[in-house]
Amino acid sequence: MEFKDRLAARMRELNLNATDLSKQTGVSKATVSFWVSGTNGAKGKNLLALARVLDCSPDWLSDGTGSPGATVDGQQTVSASTTDLVAQMLASNAGKKLSAKARETMLAAAEEADHSIETNLSYLPANFASLKPKQEEILIPQYDVRGAMGHGQVPTEYNEAVRNLVVREEILREKGVTYTSTTALAMVTGWGQSMEGTINDKDLVVVDRGIKEFVGEGIYLLTWHQELYIKRVMRLDEDHYRLISDNQHYENQTARIDDVVIHAKVLLVWNARKV
């Protein structure tokens, strides 16, 4: 049984249609249509939201493991918010081994995720219990760019190189990196050659998801005509952006501001080079 079959089964049992799912999960009708058709599966916050609406286990809905009403540490998870799920994990033996700073950071990130559930950009599922930030360290999770796209187009050369990163906060300060909040930090893996010289293929890119509008010339993670890009952006006039490729072999492009959706601002490129 595939994802779409499990989804259809629960929809029949609960007498729900696609419009109901869109309203109750807070995602677009287009995204729901792709779930129903089996083109894409739900991930991250969207998966948790869908599982809550369908009153079933996220694991069962995603890959068929367990049963529709599976539990975590003996507690039902199907109706829990992201914050509830993280709180349950922190209450487990694994969670109790984390530092107070790590627990605080994880709860703050979960609360931010619940507050922004109407967006399509979501964290990749992760075993946070295996990540143990110490004092003065920050957990920077990777975002699911496929979830960000909804019904858009993810670059074929995109390949997730690193899932999550724990970094000392002082390193970011030393590099002059400023951000809206620690919970807004996320990372994606760079792709392609259009930004070569600044961001090379498979480079780790740290972004600030708290910035979702143009705040001055810089590099942004954005959607233009339903395709995902990392581009340097400058404003040409009140109606247009200039999307700049740092690789001189690629043409720069002019885009209507109304056609561009900014997901995050790029703060730092975390290069890994062979020596």
C-alpha positions, 0 to 999 in steps of 0.5 A, a space after each residue: 500500500 502506497 502513501 496515496 492509498 493510506 491517505 485515501 483509506 483514512 479520508 474515506 473512513 473519516 468522510 473527508 475530502 481534499 478541501 477539508 484537508 487543505 483547510 484543516 492542515 493549512 496547506 494549499 489545495 494544490 499541495 493536497 492534490 499532489 498528496 491525493 494523486 501520489 505525486 508527492 508525499 507529505 513531509 515535516 510539519 505538513 506530515 504531522 499536520 496531516 496525521 493529526 487531521 487523519 487521526 493516525 500515526 505519522 510513521 504509518 502515514 509516511 511509510 506504512 510502518 507500525 499501525 495507524 494508532 501507533 504510540 511513542 513511549 506509551 502515549 498517543 501521538 496522533 493528535 499531538 502538536 509538534 511541540 507536544 511531540 518534542 515535549 514527549 521526546 524530552 520527557 523520555 530517557 533519551 530527552 533527559 540526557 540533553 542539556 537544558 540549553 538543548 531542551 530549550 532550543 528544541 522546544 523553541 523550534 517546535 513552537 515556531 514550527 507550530 506557529 508557522 504551520 500554514 507555510 510549506 517550508 518545513 524541517 526534515 524529520 530527524 532523530 533530535 535525541 541523537 543531537 546533543 548541543 552543549 552550552 553556547 551551541 545551536 542546533 541548526 536543522 535542515 529544511 525540506 526544500 521539496 516541501 518548500 516547493 509544494 507543487 513547484 519544481 525542485 532542481 534535479 541536481 539537488 542532493 541533501 549532503 548534510 541533515 543537521 548541524 550543531 555549531 558553537 554560537 561564538 563561531 557565528 559571531 566571529 564570522 559576523 553573522 547576525 540573524 533574527 533568532 536561533 530558531 529561524 536558522 536553517 540549512 540547505 544544500 547548494 546545487 548546480 553551478 550558477 552561483 559557483 565561486 560563492 556557493 558551489 555544488 553541494 556546499 552547505 548554506 545556512 539561511 535565516 528563515 525569519 527573513 521572508 521579504 527583500 531587505 536589501 541586496 544579498 543572496 536569498 532562497 526563493 521561488 520564481 515561477 514555481 522553481 526554486 533558486 538560490 540567487 543574489 537579488 537586487 531591486 531594479 525598480 518598484 516592480 522588478 528584481 534582478 536575479 544575479 548568478 555569480 557565475 559569469 557564464 550564466 545569464 542574469 534575469 529580471 523578475 517581477 516582484 509579484 512573481 517571486 516568493 522569498 523563503 529565507 536569506 542566505 547568511 553563510 556558506 559552510 564550505 567543505 574542501 578537500 586538501 
